[in-house]
Amino acid sequence: MGEKKQIIPEIVKAGDPVLHEPAREVQPEEIGSERVQKIIDDMVKAMRKAPGVGLAAPQIGVPLKIIVLEDTKEYISYAPKEETKAQDRRPFDLLVIVNPKLKSKSNKTALFFEGCLSVDGFRAVVERYLDVEVTGLDRNGQLIKVDASGWQARILQHECDHLDGILYVDKMVPRTFRTVENLDLPLASGCPKLGVS
């Protein structure tokens, strides 16, 4: 019988209510279920196909508190070296976090451009904490704690926002929203400087 074709879910775009409403917690007894495990697998496939460095369950139309994230040497190699250094961007292996709870570990913040697979083709500057701690459950229902800094901390904050129905455009610095093609153009006067504040 030929191979079963893998169906990868479409990424939901801005405007769909699932992206603008809070997701619900996953009950611990649900985590091991075939349904939740398939959702996690679908999220990883959709994130990698896009390709992106993070994805929240609402982005595939599922209003559950699940995030996946991964940043590879390959992805990082496409970005300018001085940019990745300024962003403190380092590769990390796949992380699956169910019911993540995020807290900042310091008041230090950074301003950098951010994008989102649900707002494709655009970027805007967003202020994020530099150091965060995220606790939750892994895909096996085991407790997990992630101490993150730099770009990984930014990805975690971005994905956790999705679970509260918040897109990065809801937090962006006004007048920094632009198309990817215009990313290298200077910021308008009065906009804050990029980098660590």
Summary of the structure (lengths in Angstrom):
residues: 197
radius of gyration: 16.8
end to end distance: 58.9
largest distance: 62.9
contacts: 583
relative contact order: 0.18
helix: 29%
strand: 28%
